[in-house]
Amino acid sequence: MKVLMFSSDPRLREKGSEVSERMKKYAAAFGELKIILLDRARGRFLRFFKGYFNARRLLSKEKYDVITAQEIEHSFLAWLLSRKFGVPWQMQIHTDIFSPYFIKHSVFNFFRVLLAKFLVPRANCVRVVSRRIKKSINRPDAVVLPIFAERKGNGGINIKEKYPGYDFYILMVSRLTKEKNIPLALETIRELSKKYPKILLVIVGDGPERETLQPSTNVKLEGAGWSKDIAGYYQSADCFMLTSNYEGYGLVIIEAMQYGLPVVMTDVGVAGEIVKDGVNGLIVPVGDKNALVQALEKMYKNPLKVGPLKTQTEEEYLKLYIESLKKCLAG
């Protein structure tokens, strides 16, 4: 099968990166894979025109079996190319695009939602990463295929050794962006530490919101270069927290659960699907600081005992990915 893919992940430019190595495996599994890279290094808006015409030249010379696109703008390009060349296309949806919080996030998101409503019924096949998204898009034939999560190994930084003197260690692994609502996490810990001064939150990640965040005695922000030590963070924490306003899936939740970490999270992504309230985690309403404080206090006093989450193997994942693409051909 010859697959043409649109991607905006700049890590594809890095030789030996996790993403580029994964794409090599995809290419071997599919038969042939050509990626049109639409990262911002090619211009915020110009990249879409460049990507469209690059793909058009390819399709003029070679026959591809299917076009797959993840982002909404990429899906629009795929739809245009499908109409011109008669190649079926797959719309991948990795974000909860019909969440009211997604729409409110920016003016661009408002127009993305309108575009998605136009594109979803026109896709030859649709892949989503959670049942939450499938329920929202009104495509009963959509394939639910979560993001592949590979356990990160063992070892690395032990946060209890790095930051001694606390008795409960909460971990967040997150991009520091607006939709992750990191200020909610800081406010929650500030409130909770008044009663429990030996609680520590360690936030691992970077992003544009970093400069606006004000850490405290009970909050530590880890800088760049942490990724190679991420297994150690997961292994040495007592609890994992996620405060996002919206998520399509929540890969970090799966990674944390692979290490047996109980989770406290807002009602987004895999909440209710993989994270079961009161079983392997605690789920609170989006943006509700009081509920988050209560959930963390409950976890602090009576931590949930959970075993490592078992996930599909890479071979199983690739098989399901190929099947999702073949649905386009069948359609």
Secondary structure, DSSP 8 states (H G I E B T S, - for coil): -EEEEEE--GGGGSTT-HHHHHHHHHHHHHSEEEEEE--GGG-TTHHHHHHHHHHHHHHHHS--SEEEE-SHHHHHHHHHHHHHH---EEEEE-S-TTSHHHHHH-HHHHHHHHHHHHHGGG-SEEEESSHHHHHHHT-TT-EE---------S-S--HHHHS-S-SEEEEEE----GGG-HHHHHHHHHHHTTT-TTEEEEEE---TTGGG----TTEEEE-TT-GGGHHHHHHH-SEEEE--S--SS-HHHHHHHHTT--EEEES-TTBTTTB-BTTTEEEE-TT-HHHHHHHHHHHHHS-----------HHHHHHHHHHHHHHHHH-
